[in-house]
């Protein structure tokens, strides 16, 4: 069995689902190679305004907005006991003319909405068998799935994550490194309103970050040393509630942890290049780093915007090699700078070296004291180089174009 498509999207997670919808919105026929995920994702994602606008253009945002909470203030507090401690720093969206920086949303409702949207599009055909091998030629990319299905496409978007099979098949190497940290991810309710404020406590083990959810609820990403994970997971729930409340200095009053806690070892990855032949890497296939500064999925969605734009500007999937070349050039600075910046921030927080602590504390002190620099940092952290015309109005859920 052999099927021919304009675009093959490999990977069925958040980035892959958005990539499939974005390609279909251009009127291209999409092979969505998307095995079911091994487990539900209990994490949340802070979607910045650019990402919210993009999901809205794809017809997805209205369905997931009720599950989200706006992010209007982002606050950094020094929770260390070190000699050199930084002053509190608050970033407010109103300071740069925004009602909110974006929204925090649980990954699972977003994933479910994206899955429903891809299923409704008559331009997207889903294949749940995993990719076995891939071969690129001058005219196409040929994909063999484990169930024997063969898919041929004019171009491909690799969105199959850090261990990407497609990236491996097209010969792109990666550089990886790990951190002495594991992220514990959980949701909790609290006695006081969060006032649409996210608070990141800097501790000797890494960030301890509370992010708003609807109502008097928040999500938490808690970086700890790997050897402490089992003891924390084994804590009686009442003791865990008190531990979380204490680490937050009771700023939200009484805490009650909800449901299960997930643990994710922290590491970083960056690809040697972001495309080859007729294939472009998007999302964590090309880059990955610790959950600091709301950069992860937002950076992945910028990959997708640029990939679609590059294909469109080149003349469509038939001209994929030209699009891949342009995509490589345009994504290099953004991805490399974000990866290096997050790595530097995380290492500076973990370092016991006094000069490094002084630089970190001094940098935050400057941001706290000088509003123009703080505003510049906020704008750069939000949407570097973004222009609203990076994407055209998307199609409806059926894949039919609207607003043209």
Buried (B, 14 or more C-beta within 10 A) or exposed (E): EEBEBBBBBBBBBBBBBBBBBBBBBBBBBBBBBBBEEEEEBBBBBBBBBBBBBBBEBBBBBEBBBEBBBBBBBBBBBBBBEBEBBBBEBBBBBEBBEBEBBBBBBBBBBBBBBBBEBBEBBEBBBBBEBBBBEBEBEEEBBBBBBEEEBEBBBBBBBBBBBBEBBBBBBBEBEBEEEEBBBBBBBBBBBBEEEBEBBBBBBBBEBBBBBBBBBBEBBBBBBBBBEBEEBEEBEEBEEEEBBBBBBEBBEEBBEEBBBEEEBBBBEBBBBBBEBBBBBBBBBBBBBBBBBBBBBBBBBBBBBBBBBBBBBBBBEBEBBBBBBBBBBBBBEBBEEBBEEBBEBBBEBBEBBBBEEEEBBEBBBEBBBBBBEEEEEBBEBBBEBBBEEBEEEBBBEBBBBEBEBEEE
